């Protein structure tokens, strides 16, 4: 989606990056946000990890958010602009 390698120094997908990490934009930042249970007979029978995925990009017409929104078990949470960068936040269940 980003047109960059999925590993190594040039990868622009970050899992819970520390504040000291300098990110290169456009990028995707994700973190595990919580575990969602599915209940049956008042008992959890399946657990789903929910990840918060934030797409950060310069071009307001970027296609990256639309591509993320099409992933299975994904929902768009919100959009905001900060420091002249666009942010789209998604919830992705895995």
PDB file of N, CA, C and O in Angstrom:
ATOM      1  N   UNK A   1       0.806  -1.201   0.000  1.00  0.00           N
ATOM      2  CA  UNK A   1       0.000   0.000   0.000  1.00  0.00           C
ATOM      3  C   UNK A   1       0.847   1.263   0.000  1.00  0.00           C
ATOM      4  O   UNK A   1       0.515   2.250  -0.656  1.00  0.00           O
ATOM      5  N   UNK A   2       1.951   1.215   0.750  1.00  0.00           N
ATOM      6  CA  UNK A   2       2.814   2.390   0.845  1.00  0.00           C
ATOM      7  C   UNK A   2       3.901   2.398  -0.219  1.00  0.00           C
ATOM      8  O   UNK A   2       4.575   3.411  -0.409  1.00  0.00           O
ATOM      9  N   UNK A   3       4.078   1.293  -0.906  1.00  0.00           N
ATOM     10  CA  UNK A   3       5.134   1.215  -1.911  1.00  0.00           C
ATOM     11  C   UNK A   3       6.520   1.178  -1.303  1.00  0.00           C
ATOM     12  O   UNK A   3       7.466   1.710  -1.884  1.00  0.00           O
ATOM     13  N   UNK A   4       6.653   0.558  -0.141  1.00  0.00           N
ATOM     14  CA  UNK A   4       7.961   0.460   0.513  1.00  0.00           C
ATOM     15  C   UNK A   4       8.143  -0.965   1.013  1.00  0.00           C
ATOM     16  O   UNK A   4       7.171  -1.718   1.073  1.00  0.00           O
ATOM     17  N   UNK A   5       9.371  -1.357   1.377  1.00  0.00           N
ATOM     18  CA  UNK A   5       9.595  -2.708   1.884  1.00  0.00           C
ATOM     19  C   UNK A   5       8.832  -2.930   3.192  1.00  0.00           C
ATOM     20  O   UNK A   5       8.575  -1.984   3.937  1.00  0.00           O
ATOM     21  N   UNK A   6       8.474  -4.188   3.464  1.00  0.00           N
ATOM     22  CA  UNK A   6       7.760  -4.485   4.705  1.00  0.00           C
ATOM     23  C   UNK A   6       8.698  -4.752   5.880  1.00  0.00           C
ATOM     24  O   UNK A   6       8.239  -5.013   6.992  1.00  0.00           O
ATOM     25  N   UNK A   7       9.999  -4.689   5.643  1.00  0.00           N
ATOM     26  CA  UNK A   7      10.994  -4.879   6.710  1.00  0.00           C
ATOM     27  C   UNK A   7      12.187  -3.973   6.448  1.00  0.00           C
ATOM     28  O   UNK A   7      12.393  -3.485   5.337  1.00  0.00           O
ATOM     29  N   UNK A   8      12.960  -3.765   7.496  1.00  0.00           N
ATOM     30  CA  UNK A   8      14.210  -3.028   7.337  1.00  0.00           C
ATOM     31  C   UNK A   8      14.073  -1.532   7.556  1.00  0.00           C
ATOM     32  O   UNK A   8      13.017  -1.031   7.943  1.00  0.00           O
ATOM     33  N   UNK A   9      15.166  -0.837   7.297  1.00  0.00           N
ATOM     34  CA  UNK A   9      15.260   0.603   7.559  1.00  0.00           C
ATOM     35  C   UNK A   9      14.267   1.439   6.755  1.00  0.00           C
ATOM     36  O   UNK A   9      13.818   2.482   7.230  1.00  0.00           O
ATOM     37  N   UNK A  10      13.921   1.005   5.560  1.00  0.00           N
ATOM     38  CA  UNK A  10      13.043   1.806   4.699  1.00  0.00           C
ATOM     39  C   UNK A  10      11.564   1.480   4.883  1.00  0.00           C
ATOM     40  O   UNK A  10      10.713   2.055   4.204  1.00  0.00           O
ATOM     41  N   UNK A  11      11.256   0.567   5.790  1.00  0.00           N
ATOM     42  CA  UNK A  11       9.863   0.225   6.077  1.00  0.00           C
ATOM     43  C   UNK A  11       9.197   1.396   6.794  1.00  0.00           C
ATOM     44  O   UNK A  11       9.781   1.983   7.705  1.00  0.00           O
ATOM     45  N   UNK A  12       7.975   1.736   6.384  1.00  0.00           N
ATOM     46  CA  UNK A  12       7.263   2.857   7.001  1.00  0.00           C
ATOM     47  C   UNK A  12       5.994   2.390   7.714  1.00  0.00           C
ATOM     48  O   UNK A  12       5.002   3.117   7.779  1.00  0.00           O
ATOM     49  N   UNK A  13       6.039   1.172   8.244  1.00  0.00           N
ATOM     50  CA  UNK A  13       4.967   0.652   9.087  1.00  0.00           C
ATOM     51  C   UNK A  13       5.580   0.451  10.461  1.00  0.00           C
ATOM     52  O   UNK A  13       6.555  -0.286  10.613  1.00  0.00           O
ATOM     53  N   UNK A  14       5.005   1.112  11.466  1.00  0.00           N
ATOM     54  CA  UNK A  14       5.603   1.132  12.799  1.00  0.00           C
ATOM     55  C   UNK A  14       4.645   0.514  13.811  1.00  0.00           C
ATOM     56  O   UNK A  14       3.472   0.885  13.864  1.00  0.00           O
ATOM     57  N   UNK A  15       5.140  -0.428  14.613  1.00  0.00           N
ATOM     58  CA  UNK A  15       4.358  -1.024  15.692  1.00  0.00           C
ATOM     59  C   UNK A  15       4.776  -0.367  16.999  1.00  0.00           C
ATOM     60  O   UNK A  15       5.913  -0.528  17.443  1.00  0.00           O
ATOM     61  N   UNK A  16       3.869   0.367  17.610  1.00  0.00           N
ATOM     62  CA  UNK A  16       4.105   1.066  18.870  1.00  0.00           C
ATOM     63  C   UNK A  16       5.470   1.762  18.889  1.00  0.00           C
ATOM     64  O   UNK A  16       6.306   1.435  19.731  1.00  0.00           O
ATOM     65  N   UNK A  17       5.710   2.699  17.994  1.00  0.00           N
ATOM     66  CA  UNK A  17       7.036   3.333  17.939  1.00  0.00           C
ATOM     67  C   UNK A  17       7.304   4.188  19.176  1.00  0.00           C
ATOM     68  O   UNK A  17       6.404   4.879  19.653  1.00  0.00           O
ATOM     69  N   UNK A  18       8.526   4.149  19.700  1.00  0.00           N
ATOM     70  CA  UNK A  18       8.865   5.025  20.825  1.00  0.00           C
ATOM     71  C   UNK A  18       8.891   6.480  20.367  1.00  0.00           C
ATOM     72  O   UNK A  18       9.042   6.755  19.177  1.00  0.00           O
ATOM     73  N   UNK A  19       8.745   7.402  21.299  1.00  0.00           N
ATOM     74  CA  UNK A  19       8.732   8.833  20.973  1.00  0.00           C
ATOM     75  C   UNK A  19      10.036   9.268  20.308  1.00  0.00           C
ATOM     76  O   UNK A  19      10.055  10.236  19.549  1.00  0.00           O
ATOM     77  N   UNK A  20      11.117   8.558  20.591  1.00  0.00           N
ATOM     78  CA  UNK A  20      12.418   8.930  20.027  1.00  0.00           C
ATOM     79  C   UNK A  20      12.575   8.492  18.564  1.00  0.00           C
ATOM     80  O   UNK A  20      13.516   8.916  17.893  1.00  0.00           O
ATOM     81  N   UNK A  21      11.669   7.655  18.068  1.00  0.00           N
ATOM     82  CA  UNK A  21      11.761   7.152  16.690  1.00  0.00           C
ATOM     83  C   UNK A  21      11.290   8.220  15.710  1.00  0.00           C
ATOM     84  O   UNK A  21      10.164   8.708  15.810  1.00  0.00           O
ATOM     85  N   UNK A  22      12.153   8.583  14.763  1.00  0.00           N
ATOM     86  CA  UNK A  22      11.779   9.547  13.735  1.00  0.00           C
ATOM     87  C   UNK A  22      11.081   8.799  12.604  1.00  0.00           C
ATOM     88  O   UNK A  22      11.676   7.939  11.953  1.00  0.00           O
ATOM     89  N   UNK A  23       9.812   9.137  12.378  1.00  0.00           N
ATOM     90  CA  UNK A  23       9.030   8.444  11.358  1.00  0.00           C
ATOM     91  C   UNK A  23       9.137   9.165  10.020  1.00  0.00           C
ATOM     92  O   UNK A  23       9.292  10.385   9.964  1.00  0.00           O
ATOM     93  N   UNK A  24       9.052   8.386   8.949  1.00  0.00           N
ATOM     94  CA  UNK A  24       9.062   8.917   7.589  1.00  0.00           C
ATOM     95  C   UNK A  24       7.633   8.814   7.063  1.00  0.00           C
ATOM     96  O   UNK A  24       7.026   7.745   7.118  1.00  0.00           O
ATOM     97  N   UNK A  25       7.094   9.926   6.553  1.00  0.00           N
ATOM     98  CA  UNK A  25       5.701   9.968   6.086  1.00  0.00           C
ATOM     99  C   UNK A  25       5.643   9.809   4.580  1.00  0.00           C
ATOM    100  O   UNK A  25       6.546  10.290   3.894  1.00  0.00           O
ATOM    101  N   UNK A  26       4.677   9.191   4.057  1.00  0.00           N
ATOM    102  CA  UNK A  26       3.454   8.601   4.528  1.00  0.00           C
ATOM    103  C   UNK A  26       3.800   7.333   5.293  1.00  0.00           C
ATOM    104  O   UNK A  26       4.761   6.642   4.956  1.00  0.00           O
ATOM    105  N   UNK A  27       3.006   7.023   6.336  1.00  0.00           N
ATOM    106  CA  UNK A  27       3.308   5.839   7.128  1.00  0.00           C
ATOM    107  C   UNK A  27       2.044   5.303   7.785  1.00  0.00           C
ATOM    108  O   UNK A  27       0.986   5.931   7.765  1.00  0.00           O
ATOM    109  N   UNK A  28       2.193   4.123   8.364  1.00  0.00           N
ATOM    110  CA  UNK A  28       1.137   3.478   9.133  1.00  0.00           C
ATOM    111  C   UNK A  28       1.712   3.167  10.508  1.00  0.00           C
ATOM    112  O   UNK A  28       2.799   2.601  10.625  1.00  0.00           O
ATOM    113  N   UNK A  29       0.968   3.543  11.550  1.00  0.00           N
ATOM    114  CA  UNK A  29       1.353   3.253  12.932  1.00  0.00           C
ATOM    115  C   UNK A  29       0.246   2.385  13.523  1.00  0.00           C
ATOM    116  O   UNK A  29      -0.934   2.709  13.388  1.00  0.00           O
ATOM    117  N   UNK A  30       0.617   1.290  14.173  1.00  0.00           N
ATOM    118  CA  UNK A  30      -0.426   0.466  14.783  1.00  0.00           C
ATOM    119  C   UNK A  30      -0.005   0.000  16.166  1.00  0.00           C
ATOM    120  O   UNK A  30       1.179  -0.102  16.486  1.00  0.00           O
ATOM    121  N   UNK A  31      -1.025  -0.278  16.977  1.00  0.00           N
ATOM    122  CA  UNK A  31      -0.805  -0.770  18.332  1.00  0.00           C
ATOM    123  C   UNK A  31      -1.997  -1.614  18.738  1.00  0.00           C
ATOM    124  O   UNK A  31      -3.108  -1.415  18.245  1.00  0.00           O
ATOM    125  N   UNK A  32      -1.764  -2.545  19.627  1.00  0.00           N
ATOM    126  CA  UNK A  32      -2.870  -3.354  20.137  1.00  0.00           C
ATOM    127  C   UNK A  32      -3.637  -2.512  21.138  1.00  0.00           C
ATOM    128  O   UNK A  32      -3.046  -1.961  22.067  1.00  0.00           O
ATOM    129  N   UNK A  33      -4.945  -2.406  20.962  1.00  0.00           N
ATOM    130  CA  UNK A  33      -5.707  -1.534  21.851  1.00  0.00           C
ATOM    131  C   UNK A  33      -6.491  -2.303  22.905  1.00  0.00           C
ATOM    132  O   UNK A  33      -6.601  -1.844  24.042  1.00  0.00           O
ATOM    133  N   UNK A  34      -7.040  -3.467  22.553  1.00  0.00           N
ATOM    134  CA  UNK A  34      -7.724  -4.274  23.566  1.00  0.00           C
ATOM    135  C   UNK A  34      -8.126  -5.617  22.989  1.00  0.00           C
ATOM    136  O   UNK A  34      -7.957  -5.880  21.798  1.00  0.00           O
ATOM    137  N   UNK A  35      -8.666  -6.464  23.863  1.00  0.00           N
ATOM    138  CA  UNK A  35      -9.167  -7.775  23.460  1.00  0.00           C
ATOM    139  C   UNK A  35     -10.687  -7.730  23.539  1.00  0.00           C
ATOM    140  O   UNK A  35     -11.250  -7.369  24.572  1.00  0.00           O
ATOM    141  N   UNK A  36     -11.348  -8.097  22.446  1.00  0.00           N
ATOM    142  CA  UNK A  36     -12.812  -8.091  22.372  1.00  0.00           C
ATOM    143  C   UNK A  36     -13.320  -9.530  22.494  1.00  0.00           C
ATOM    144  O   UNK A  36     -13.002 -10.367  21.649  1.00  0.00           O
ATOM    145  N   UNK A  37     -14.103  -9.826  23.534  1.00  0.00           N
ATOM    146  CA  UNK A  37     -14.660 -11.173  23.645  1.00  0.00           C
ATOM    147  C   UNK A  37     -15.977 -11.304  22.875  1.00  0.00           C
ATOM    148  O   UNK A  37     -16.711 -10.329  22.711  1.00  0.00           O
ATOM    149  N   UNK A  38     -16.261 -12.509  22.411  1.00  0.00           N
ATOM    150  CA  UNK A  38     -17.570 -12.874  21.880  1.00  0.00           C
ATOM    151  C   UNK A  38     -18.175 -13.830  22.894  1.00  0.00           C
ATOM    152  O   UNK A  38     -17.539 -14.806  23.293  1.00  0.00           O
ATOM    153  N   UNK A  39     -19.409 -13.547  23.311  1.00  0.00           N
ATOM    154  CA  UNK A  39     -20.024 -14.306  24.391  1.00  0.00           C
ATOM    155  C   UNK A  39     -21.058 -15.304  23.879  1.00  0.00           C
ATOM    156  O   UNK A  39     -21.721 -15.070  22.868  1.00  0.00           O
ATOM    157  N   UNK A  40     -21.181 -16.418  24.594  1.00  0.00           N
ATOM    158  CA  UNK A  40     -22.242 -17.400  24.411  1.00  0.00           C
ATOM    159  C   UNK A  40     -22.533 -17.981  25.788  1.00  0.00           C
ATOM    160  O   UNK A  40     -21.608 -18.338  26.518  1.00  0.00           O
ATOM    161  N   UNK A  41     -23.798 -18.079  26.146  1.00  0.00           N
ATOM    162  CA  UNK A  41     -24.190 -18.555  27.484  1.00  0.00           C
ATOM    163  C   UNK A  41     -23.481 -17.770  28.583  1.00  0.00           C
ATOM    164  O   UNK A  41     -23.027 -18.341  29.575  1.00  0.00           O
ATOM    165  N   UNK A  42     -23.391 -16.464  28.396  1.00  0.00           N
ATOM    166  CA  UNK A  42     -22.766 -15.553  29.366  1.00  0.00           C
ATOM    167  C   UNK A  42     -21.296 -15.850  29.630  1.00  0.00           C
ATOM    168  O   UNK A  42     -20.758 -15.439  30.659  1.00  0.00           O
ATOM    169  N   UNK A  43     -20.649 -16.549  28.726  1.00  0.00           N
ATOM    170  CA  UNK A  43     -19.226 -16.869  28.863  1.00  0.00           C
ATOM    171  C   UNK A  43     -18.504 -16.431  27.591  1.00  0.00           C
ATOM    172  O   UNK A  43     -19.044 -16.572  26.494  1.00  0.00           O
ATOM    173  N   UNK A  44     -17.296 -15.903  27.727  1.00  0.00           N
ATOM    174  CA  UNK A  44     -16.542 -15.608  26.502  1.00  0.00           C
ATOM    175  C   UNK A  44     -16.097 -16.921  25.847  1.00  0.00           C
ATOM    176  O   UNK A  44     -15.502 -17.776  26.503  1.00  0.00           O
ATOM    177  N   UNK A  45     -16.390 -17.072  24.560  1.00  0.00           N
ATOM    178  CA  UNK A  45     -15.949 -18.288  23.879  1.00  0.00           C
ATOM    179  C   UNK A  45     -14.943 -18.002  22.772  1.00  0.00           C
ATOM    180  O   UNK A  45     -14.300 -18.921  22.265  1.00  0.00           O
ATOM    181  N   UNK A  46     -14.802 -16.732  22.391  1.00  0.00           N
ATOM    182  CA  UNK A  46     -13.794 -16.361  21.396  1.00  0.00           C
ATOM    183  C   UNK A  46     -13.250 -14.987  21.760  1.00  0.00           C
ATOM    184  O   UNK A  46     -13.993 -14.113  22.206  1.00  0.00           O
ATOM    185  N   UNK A  47     -11.960 -14.807  21.569  1.00  0.00           N
ATOM    186  CA  UNK A  47     -11.315 -13.524  21.841  1.00  0.00           C
ATOM    187  C   UNK A  47     -10.706 -12.993  20.549  1.00  0.00           C
ATOM    188  O   UNK A  47     -10.085 -13.736  19.789  1.00  0.00           O
ATOM    189  N   UNK A  48     -10.891 -11.691  20.311  1.00  0.00           N
ATOM    190  CA  UNK A  48     -10.367 -11.053  19.109  1.00  0.00           C
ATOM    191  C   UNK A  48      -9.498  -9.870  19.519  1.00  0.00           C
ATOM    192  O   UNK A  48      -9.951  -8.981  20.239  1.00  0.00           O
ATOM    193  N   UNK A  49      -8.256  -9.862  19.062  1.00  0.00           N
ATOM    194  CA  UNK A  49      -7.373  -8.723  19.323  1.00  0.00           C
ATOM    195  C   UNK A  49      -7.811  -7.558  18.456  1.00  0.00           C
ATOM    196  O   UNK A  49      -8.000  -7.706  17.248  1.00  0.00           O
ATOM    197  N   UNK A  50      -7.973  -6.394  19.080  1.00  0.00           N
ATOM    198  CA  UNK A  50      -8.300  -5.189  18.320  1.00  0.00           C
ATOM    199  C   UNK A  50      -7.054  -4.321  18.260  1.00  0.00           C
ATOM    200  O   UNK A  50      -6.425  -4.040  19.279  1.00  0.00           O
ATOM    201  N   UNK A  51      -6.713  -3.904  17.058  1.00  0.00           N
ATOM    202  CA  UNK A  51      -5.566  -3.035  16.841  1.00  0.00           C
ATOM    203  C   UNK A  51      -6.057  -1.674  16.378  1.00  0.00           C
ATOM    204  O   UNK A  51      -6.985  -1.570  15.575  1.00  0.00           O
ATOM    205  N   UNK A  52      -5.421  -0.637  16.897  1.00  0.00           N
ATOM    206  CA  UNK A  52      -5.677   0.711  16.398  1.00  0.00           C
ATOM    207  C   UNK A  52      -4.628   1.000  15.337  1.00  0.00           C
ATOM    208  O   UNK A  52      -3.428   0.985  15.613  1.00  0.00           O
ATOM    209  N   UNK A  53      -5.090   1.261  14.127  1.00  0.00           N
ATOM    210  CA  UNK A  53      -4.219   1.506  12.980  1.00  0.00           C
ATOM    211  C   UNK A  53      -4.403   2.960  12.565  1.00  0.00           C
ATOM    212  O   UNK A  53      -5.516   3.380  12.248  1.00  0.00           O
ATOM    213  N   UNK A  54      -3.316   3.729  12.565  1.00  0.00           N
ATOM    214  CA  UNK A  54      -3.372   5.134  12.167  1.00  0.00           C
ATOM    215  C   UNK A  54      -2.563   5.316  10.895  1.00  0.00           C
ATOM    216  O   UNK A  54      -1.373   5.004  10.841  1.00  0.00           O
ATOM    217  N   UNK A  55      -3.232   5.826   9.876  1.00  0.00           N
ATOM    218  CA  UNK A  55      -2.573   6.140   8.610  1.00  0.00           C
ATOM    219  C   UNK A  55      -2.240   7.626   8.646  1.00  0.00           C
ATOM    220  O   UNK A  55      -3.132   8.453   8.836  1.00  0.00           O
ATOM    221  N   UNK A  56      -0.968   7.978   8.466  1.00  0.00           N
ATOM    222  CA  UNK A  56      -0.520   9.372   8.504  1.00  0.00           C
ATOM    223  C   UNK A  56       0.042   9.709   7.125  1.00  0.00           C
ATOM    224  O   UNK A  56       0.940   9.032   6.625  1.00  0.00           O
ATOM    225  N   UNK A  57      -0.504  10.773   6.517  1.00  0.00           N
ATOM    226  CA  UNK A  57      -0.128  11.081   5.134  1.00  0.00           C
ATOM    227  C   UNK A  57      -0.253  12.572   4.861  1.00  0.00           C
ATOM    228  O   UNK A  57      -0.974  13.289   5.555  1.00  0.00           O
ATOM    229  N   UNK A  58       0.466  13.024   3.832  1.00  0.00           N
ATOM    230  CA  UNK A  58       0.495  14.448   3.469  1.00  0.00           C
ATOM    231  C   UNK A  58      -0.636  14.836   2.513  1.00  0.00           C
ATOM    232  O   UNK A  58      -1.306  15.846   2.728  1.00  0.00           O
ATOM    233  N   UNK A  59      -0.850  14.055   1.476  1.00  0.00           N
ATOM    234  CA  UNK A  59      -1.817  14.374   0.428  1.00  0.00           C
ATOM    235  C   UNK A  59      -3.241  14.085   0.918  1.00  0.00           C
ATOM    236  O   UNK A  59      -3.559  12.931   1.205  1.00  0.00           O
ATOM    237  N   UNK A  60      -4.107  15.105   1.020  1.00  0.00           N
ATOM    238  CA  UNK A  60      -5.461  14.860   1.516  1.00  0.00           C
ATOM    239  C   UNK A  60      -6.291  13.959   0.600  1.00  0.00           C
ATOM    240  O   UNK A  60      -7.335  13.456   1.016  1.00  0.00           O
ATOM    241  N   UNK A  61      -5.846  13.751  -0.628  1.00  0.00           N
ATOM    242  CA  UNK A  61      -6.545  12.863  -1.560  1.00  0.00           C
ATOM    243  C   UNK A  61      -5.891  11.484  -1.658  1.00  0.00           C
ATOM    244  O   UNK A  61      -6.123  10.755  -2.622  1.00  0.00           O
ATOM    245  N   UNK A  62      -5.087  11.129  -0.679  1.00  0.00           N
ATOM    246  CA  UNK A  62      -4.390   9.843  -0.694  1.00  0.00           C
ATOM    247  C   UNK A  62      -5.387   8.683  -0.755  1.00  0.00           C
ATOM    248  O   UNK A  62      -6.471   8.750  -0.175  1.00  0.00           O
ATOM    249  N   UNK A  63      -5.006   7.623  -1.464  1.00  0.00           N
ATOM    250  CA  UNK A  63      -5.837   6.423  -1.562  1.00  0.00           C
ATOM    251  C   UNK A  63      -5.568   5.434  -0.429  1.00  0.00           C
ATOM    252  O   UNK A  63      -6.291   4.447  -0.290  1.00  0.00           O
ATOM    253  N   UNK A  64      -4.551   5.681   0.371  1.00  0.00           N
ATOM    254  CA  UNK A  64      -4.177   4.730   1.425  1.00  0.00           C
ATOM    255  C   UNK A  64      -5.322   4.490   2.407  1.00  0.00           C
ATOM    256  O   UNK A  64      -5.605   3.330   2.705  1.00  0.00           O
ATOM    257  N   UNK A  65      -6.007   5.532   2.936  1.00  0.00           N
ATOM    258  CA  UNK A  65      -7.106   5.252   3.870  1.00  0.00           C
ATOM    259  C   UNK A  65      -8.206   4.377   3.264  1.00  0.00           C
ATOM    260  O   UNK A  65      -8.754   3.517   3.954  1.00  0.00           O
ATOM    261  N   UNK A  66      -8.531   4.580   2.001  1.00  0.00           N
ATOM    262  CA  UNK A  66      -9.559   3.757   1.347  1.00  0.00           C
ATOM    263  C   UNK A  66      -9.115   2.306   1.238  1.00  0.00           C
ATOM    264  O   UNK A  66      -9.929   1.394   1.385  1.00  0.00           O
ATOM    265  N   UNK A  67      -7.838   2.088   0.984  1.00  0.00           N
ATOM    266  CA  UNK A  67      -7.321   0.721   0.892  1.00  0.00           C
ATOM    267  C   UNK A  67      -7.375   0.029   2.255  1.00  0.00           C
ATOM    268  O   UNK A  67      -7.719  -1.150   2.340  1.00  0.00           O
ATOM    269  N   UNK A  68      -7.036   0.760   3.320  1.00  0.00           N
ATOM    270  CA  UNK A  68      -7.111   0.194   4.670  1.00  0.00           C
ATOM    271  C   UNK A  68      -8.564  -0.109   5.022  1.00  0.00           C
ATOM    272  O   UNK A  68      -8.851  -1.159   5.596  1.00  0.00           O
ATOM    273  N   UNK A  69      -9.487   0.798   4.686  1.00  0.00           N
ATOM    274  CA  UNK A  69     -10.911   0.625   5.010  1.00  0.00           C
ATOM    275  C   UNK A  69     -11.504  -0.624   4.365  1.00  0.00           C
ATOM    276  O   UNK A  69     -12.497  -1.156   4.862  1.00  0.00           O
ATOM    277  N   UNK A  70     -10.916  -1.102   3.271  1.00  0.00           N
ATOM    278  CA  UNK A  70     -11.419  -2.292   2.588  1.00  0.00           C
ATOM    279  C   UNK A  70     -10.915  -3.601   3.194  1.00  0.00           C
ATOM    280  O   UNK A  70     -11.339  -4.675   2.766  1.00  0.00           O
ATOM    281  N   UNK A  71     -10.021  -3.533   4.176  1.00  0.00           N
ATOM    282  CA  UNK A  71      -9.526  -4.757   4.809  1.00  0.00           C
ATOM    283  C   UNK A  71     -10.650  -5.435   5.592  1.00  0.00           C
ATOM    284  O   UNK A  71     -11.515  -4.750   6.138  1.00  0.00           O
ATOM    285  N   UNK A  72     -10.653  -6.777   5.658  1.00  0.00           N
ATOM    286  CA  UNK A  72     -11.681  -7.477   6.438  1.00  0.00           C
ATOM    287  C   UNK A  72     -11.606  -7.091   7.913  1.00  0.00           C
ATOM    288  O   UNK A  72     -10.522  -6.865   8.450  1.00  0.00           O
ATOM    289  N   UNK A  73     -12.747  -7.018   8.549  1.00  0.00           N
ATOM    290  CA  UNK A  73     -12.857  -6.730   9.990  1.00  0.00           C
ATOM    291  C   UNK A  73     -12.231  -5.389  10.358  1.00  0.00           C
ATOM    292  O   UNK A  73     -11.603  -5.268  11.410  1.00  0.00           O
ATOM    293  N   UNK A  74     -12.393  -4.396   9.515  1.00  0.00           N
ATOM    294  CA  UNK A  74     -11.812  -3.071   9.732  1.00  0.00           C
ATOM    295  C   UNK A  74     -12.918  -2.027   9.725  1.00  0.00           C
ATOM    296  O   UNK A  74     -13.829  -2.087   8.899  1.00  0.00           O
ATOM    297  N   UNK A  75     -12.840  -1.065  10.646  1.00  0.00           N
ATOM    298  CA  UNK A  75     -13.807   0.036  10.666  1.00  0.00           C
ATOM    299  C   UNK A  75     -13.072   1.353  10.895  1.00  0.00           C
ATOM    300  O   UNK A  75     -12.095   1.417  11.641  1.00  0.00           O
ATOM    301  N   UNK A  76     -13.560   2.391  10.241  1.00  0.00           N
ATOM    302  CA  UNK A  76     -12.963   3.724  10.354  1.00  0.00           C
ATOM    303  C   UNK A  76     -13.467   4.379  11.632  1.00  0.00           C
ATOM    304  O   UNK A  76     -14.671   4.400  11.889  1.00  0.00           O
ATOM    305  N   UNK A  77     -12.556   4.910  12.428  1.00  0.00           N
ATOM    306  CA  UNK A  77     -12.901   5.550  13.702  1.00  0.00           C
ATOM    307  C   UNK A  77     -13.045   7.060  13.555  1.00  0.00           C
ATOM    308  O   UNK A  77     -14.069   7.627  13.936  1.00  0.00           O
ATOM    309  N   UNK A  78     -12.017   7.716  13.002  1.00  0.00           N
ATOM    310  CA  UNK A  78     -12.062   9.180  12.888  1.00  0.00           C
ATOM    311  C   UNK A  78     -10.946   9.672  11.958  1.00  0.00           C
ATOM    312  O   UNK A  78     -10.014   8.941  11.620  1.00  0.00           O
ATOM    313  N   UNK A  79     -11.081  10.936  11.561  1.00  0.00           N
ATOM    314  CA  UNK A  79     -10.060  11.621  10.768  1.00  0.00           C
ATOM    315  C   UNK A  79      -9.723  12.922  11.479  1.00  0.00           C
ATOM    316  O   UNK A  79     -10.607  13.579  12.028  1.00  0.00           O
ATOM    317  N   UNK A  80      -8.450  13.295  11.472  1.00  0.00           N
ATOM    318  CA  UNK A  80      -8.043  14.601  11.991  1.00  0.00           C
ATOM    319  C   UNK A  80      -6.757  15.039  11.307  1.00  0.00           C
ATOM    320  O   UNK A  80      -6.043  14.233  10.710  1.00  0.00           O
ATOM    321  N   UNK A  81      -6.478  16.334  11.409  1.00  0.00           N
ATOM    322  CA  UNK A  81      -5.253  16.906  10.851  1.00  0.00           C
ATOM    323  C   UNK A  81      -4.437  17.496  11.988  1.00  0.00           C
ATOM    324  O   UNK A  81      -4.964  18.209  12.841  1.00  0.00           O
ATOM    325  N   UNK A  82      -3.142  17.191  11.991  1.00  0.00           N
ATOM    326  CA  UNK A  82      -2.239  17.699  13.024  1.00  0.00           C
ATOM    327  C   UNK A  82      -0.895  17.979  12.376  1.00  0.00           C
ATOM    328  O   UNK A  82      -0.354  17.134  11.664  1.00  0.00           O
ATOM    329  N   UNK A  83      -0.354  19.171  12.624  1.00  0.00           N
ATOM    330  CA  UNK A  83       0.943  19.581  12.086  1.00  0.00           C
ATOM    331  C   UNK A  83       1.009  19.387  10.570  1.00  0.00           C
ATOM    332  O   UNK A  83       2.012  18.921  10.030  1.00  0.00           O
ATOM    333  N   UNK A  84      -0.068  19.751   9.910  1.00  0.00           N
ATOM    334  CA  UNK A  84      -0.168  19.701   8.446  1.00  0.00           C
ATOM    335  C   UNK A  84      -0.108  18.277   7.884  1.00  0.00           C
ATOM    336  O   UNK A  84       0.192  18.090   6.705  1.00  0.00           O
ATOM    337  N   UNK A  85      -0.391  17.276   8.719  1.00  0.00           N
ATOM    338  CA  UNK A  85      -0.455  15.881   8.285  1.00  0.00           C
ATOM    339  C   UNK A  85      -1.862  15.349   8.545  1.00  0.00           C
ATOM    340  O   UNK A  85      -2.462  15.644   9.579  1.00  0.00           O
ATOM    341  N   UNK A  86      -2.378  14.577   7.616  1.00  0.00           N
ATOM    342  CA  UNK A  86      -3.692  13.950   7.765  1.00  0.00           C
ATOM    343  C   UNK A  86      -3.541  12.635   8.511  1.00  0.00           C
ATOM    344  O   UNK A  86      -2.594  11.880   8.286  1.00  0.00           O
ATOM    345  N   UNK A  87      -4.490  12.373   9.403  1.00  0.00           N
ATOM    346  CA  UNK A  87      -4.497  11.135  10.178  1.00  0.00           C
ATOM    347  C   UNK A  87      -5.867  10.481  10.031  1.00  0.00           C
ATOM    348  O   UNK A  87      -6.890  11.138  10.227  1.00  0.00           O
ATOM    349  N   UNK A  88      -5.898   9.211   9.693  1.00  0.00           N
ATOM    350  CA  UNK A  88      -7.121   8.420   9.715  1.00  0.00           C
ATOM    351  C   UNK A  88      -6.889   7.260  10.663  1.00  0.00           C
ATOM    352  O   UNK A  88      -5.903   6.533  10.547  1.00  0.00           O
ATOM    353  N   UNK A  89      -7.819   7.095  11.611  1.00  0.00           N
ATOM    354  CA  UNK A  89      -7.691   6.061  12.630  1.00  0.00           C
ATOM    355  C   UNK A  89      -8.715   4.963  12.342  1.00  0.00           C
ATOM    356  O   UNK A  89      -9.894   5.238  12.119  1.00  0.00           O
ATOM    357  N   UNK A  90      -8.245   3.728  12.352  1.00  0.00           N
ATOM    358  CA  UNK A  90      -9.088   2.564  12.090  1.00  0.00           C
ATOM    359  C   UNK A  90      -8.984   1.584  13.247  1.00  0.00           C
ATOM    360  O   UNK A  90      -7.985   1.565  13.966  1.00  0.00           O
ATOM    361  N   UNK A  91     -10.021   0.770  13.425  1.00  0.00           N
ATOM    362  CA  UNK A  91      -9.977  -0.375  14.321  1.00  0.00           C
ATOM    363  C   UNK A  91      -9.964  -1.620  13.453  1.00  0.00           C
ATOM    364  O   UNK A  91     -10.817  -1.796  12.582  1.00  0.00           O
ATOM    365  N   UNK A  92      -8.993  -2.475  13.700  1.00  0.00           N
ATOM    366  CA  UNK A  92      -8.819  -3.684  12.908  1.00  0.00           C
ATOM    367  C   UNK A  92      -8.809  -4.871  13.858  1.00  0.00           C
ATOM    368  O   UNK A  92      -8.021  -4.910  14.804  1.00  0.00           O
ATOM    369  N   UNK A  93      -9.680  -5.836  13.608  1.00  0.00           N
ATOM    370  CA  UNK A  93      -9.776  -7.022  14.465  1.00  0.00           C
ATOM    371  C   UNK A  93      -9.041  -8.179  13.809  1.00  0.00           C
ATOM    372  O   UNK A  93      -9.152  -8.416  12.606  1.00  0.00           O
ATOM    373  N   UNK A  94      -8.287  -8.894  14.640  1.00  0.00           N
ATOM    374  CA  UNK A  94      -7.454  -9.972  14.129  1.00  0.00           C
ATOM    375  C   UNK A  94      -7.621 -11.195  14.988  1.00  0.00           C
ATOM    376  O   UNK A  94      -7.000 -12.225  14.725  1.00  0.00           O
TER     377      UNK A  94
END
